[in-house]
Amino acid sequence: MAPSPVRALVMIKAISIPFEEVFLSLRKYPAVKQAWGVTGDIDIILYVETRDTRELFDLVKKIREEPWCMSTKTSIILASYPE
């Protein structure tokens, strides 16, 4: 049985560009399963799934290198409802 993936939400503060441009650049990251453009203190929320925390760390590091990314905050999902 394969181990469960590490699931996380990555909250991104971005420069002022259209969400669609960000979404297009996220296509190169297969671990990004869903993305939302939102209002409030952050601009984008990503739902990601990685094999382990090392892969999650590497993914967030790459996202932080994107020219539109100003900062990130990551929360690993411990439980969800419904599962």
C-alpha positions in Angstrom: 0.0 0.0 0.0 1.4 3.4 -1.0 1.8 6.0 1.7 -0.8 8.8 1.8 0.3 12.0 0.1 1.1 15.1 2.1 -1.8 17.5 1.4 -1.3 21.2 2.0 -2.7 24.7 1.4 -0.2 27.2 0.1 -1.4 30.8 0.6 0.4 33.3 -1.8 0.7 37.0 -1.7 1.3 38.0 -5.4 2.1 41.1 -7.4 -0.9 42.7 -9.2 -1.3 40.5 -12.3 -4.3 38.7 -13.7 -5.1 35.4 -11.9 -5.1 33.6 -15.3 -1.4 34.5 -15.8 -0.5 32.9 -12.4 -2.7 29.9 -13.1 -0.9 29.3 -16.5 2.5 29.4 -14.8 1.3 26.9 -12.2 0.6 24.3 -14.8 4.2 23.2 -14.7 3.8 21.9 -11.1 1.9 18.6 -11.2 1.6 18.7 -7.4 -0.7 21.7 -7.6 -4.2 20.1 -7.8 -6.3 23.3 -7.5 -5.9 27.0 -7.3 -8.2 29.8 -6.3 -7.8 33.6 -6.7 -9.2 35.1 -3.5 -9.9 38.4 -1.7 -8.3 39.5 1.5 -4.7 39.6 2.8 -3.6 36.8 0.4 -4.2 36.6 -3.3 -4.0 32.9 -4.2 -4.7 29.7 -2.4 -3.2 26.4 -3.7 -4.2 22.9 -2.8 -1.2 20.7 -3.3 -0.4 17.0 -2.9 3.2 15.8 -2.6 4.9 12.5 -1.8 6.5 13.8 1.4 7.4 17.0 3.2 10.7 17.3 1.4 8.9 17.4 -1.9 6.5 20.0 -0.4 9.4 22.1 0.7 11.0 21.9 -2.8 7.7 22.9 -4.4 7.1 25.9 -2.2 10.7 27.0 -2.8 10.2 26.9 -6.6 6.9 28.8 -6.3 8.7 31.5 -4.2 11.1 31.9 -7.1 8.2 32.8 -9.5 8.4 36.5 -10.5 4.8 37.1 -9.4 5.2 35.6 -5.9 5.9 38.0 -3.1 5.5 35.6 -0.1 3.9 32.3 0.9 2.5 30.6 3.9 2.0 26.9 4.0 -0.4 24.8 6.1 -0.2 21.0 6.0 -3.7 19.4 6.2 -4.1 17.1 9.2 -7.8 16.2 8.8 -10.7 17.0 6.5 -14.4 16.6 6.4 -15.9 14.9 4.6 -12.9 12.6 3.9 
